[in-house]
Amino acid sequence: QVQLVESGGGLVQSGGSLRLSCAASGLTSSDTAMAYAMGWFRRAPGKEREFVAVISGSGIVAYYEDSVKGRFTISIDNAKKTVYLQMNSLNPEDTAVYYCAFLTGAAQRMRTTQAPDYWGQGTQVTVSS
């Protein structure tokens, strides 16, 4: 059974930084034998869940949602199957529950379909003004 466990959320003031982590466990050889990607989505209060960032398992390819470009950086430790999201210059509009995601396939597909194979439970990020 695949589990994605997020950590690192919390309360931060506007302009501050947070680093989210997500560790994947229970992956089978079929999940990782081909290309895979891990990424982040978020759901703000009263809004639909939206794509934030995705990175290929190799760490070579990454995509970002426009509003976080230049402020957020996604990275991955392939050996640990752990993805990170460094969030800088946070503002109240970044307040949301952040969800980790895993997809067997190209990173581009997670961005375009927004339908990963597995989801984490989510971690709350709150940015105060």
C-alpha positions in Angstrom: 0.0 0.0 0.0 1.5 3.3 -1.1 1.7 6.1 1.4 2.8 9.6 0.9 3.5 11.4 4.2 3.9 15.2 4.2 5.6 17.3 6.9 6.8 20.8 7.4 3.6 22.8 7.3 2.8 25.4 9.8 2.1 29.1 10.5 4.5 31.7 9.1 4.3 35.5 8.7 4.1 37.1 5.3 7.5 37.2 3.6 8.7 34.1 5.5 9.7 30.7 4.4 8.7 27.1 4.9 10.0 23.8 3.6 7.6 20.9 3.0 8.7 17.3 2.7 6.9 14.2 1.4 8.2 10.7 1.8 6.8 7.9 -0.3 6.7 4.3 1.0 5.2 1.1 -0.2 6.1 1.7 -3.8 6.5 -1.4 -5.9 9.0 -2.1 -8.6 6.3 -1.5 -11.2 5.7 2.0 -9.7 9.3 3.1 -10.2 10.6 0.8 -13.0 9.5 3.4 -15.5 9.6 7.2 -15.3 7.8 8.7 -12.3 7.1 12.1 -10.9 6.3 13.6 -7.6 4.7 16.9 -7.0 2.6 19.3 -4.9 -1.0 20.6 -5.2 -2.8 22.9 -2.8 -6.4 23.8 -1.9 -7.1 27.2 -0.5 -10.3 27.8 1.6 -13.3 28.0 -0.7 -11.3 27.1 -3.8 -10.6 24.1 -5.9 -7.4 22.1 -5.6 -4.7 23.5 -7.9 -1.4 22.4 -9.3 1.7 23.9 -7.6 4.8 22.1 -8.8 6.1 18.8 -10.1 9.5 17.2 -10.6 10.6 14.1 -12.4 12.1 11.2 -10.4 15.4 12.0 -12.1 15.2 15.5 -10.8 15.9 16.9 -14.3 12.5 18.2 -15.3 10.4 20.5 -13.1 7.3 22.6 -13.7 5.7 25.3 -11.6 2.4 27.1 -11.5 2.9 30.7 -12.6 2.1 32.4 -9.2 4.9 30.4 -7.4 7.7 30.7 -10.0 10.7 32.4 -8.6 9.5 31.9 -5.0 9.1 28.1 -4.7 11.6 25.4 -5.5 10.9 21.7 -5.8 13.6 19.1 -5.4 13.8 15.3 -5.0 15.9 12.7 -3.4 15.4 9.8 -5.7 17.0 7.2 -3.4 14.7 8.2 -0.5 11.7 8.8 -2.7 11.3 12.1 -1.0 10.2 15.3 -2.6 10.7 18.8 -1.1 9.1 22.1 -1.6 11.1 25.1 -0.5 8.7 28.1 -0.2 10.1 31.6 0.1 8.5 35.0 0.1 5.2 33.5 1.3 2.1 35.7 1.2 -1.4 35.2 2.6 -2.6 33.9 -0.8 -0.4 30.9 -0.3 -2.5 29.8 2.6 -3.8 26.3 1.8 -3.7 22.6 2.5 -0.7 21.3 0.5 -1.0 17.8 -0.9 1.9 15.6 -2.1 1.3 13.5 -5.2 2.9 10.6 -7.1 2.5 9.6 -10.7 4.0 6.8 -12.8 4.8 8.6 -16.0 6.2 11.9 -17.2 6.2 15.0 -15.0 4.3 16.9 -17.7 1.4 14.5 -17.4 0.9 15.4 -13.7 0.7 19.1 -14.6 -1.7 18.6 -17.5 -4.0 16.0 -16.1 -3.8 16.9 -12.5 -4.6 13.3 -11.8 -1.8 11.6 -10.0 -1.8 7.9 -9.0 -1.5 8.6 -5.3 -2.2 11.5 -2.9 -0.9 12.4 0.5 -3.2 13.4 3.4 -2.2 17.1 3.2 -0.4 19.5 5.4 -1.7 23.0 6.4 0.3 26.1 5.5 -1.0 29.3 6.9 0.6 32.7 6.1 -0.4 35.6 8.3 -0.4 39.2 7.0 
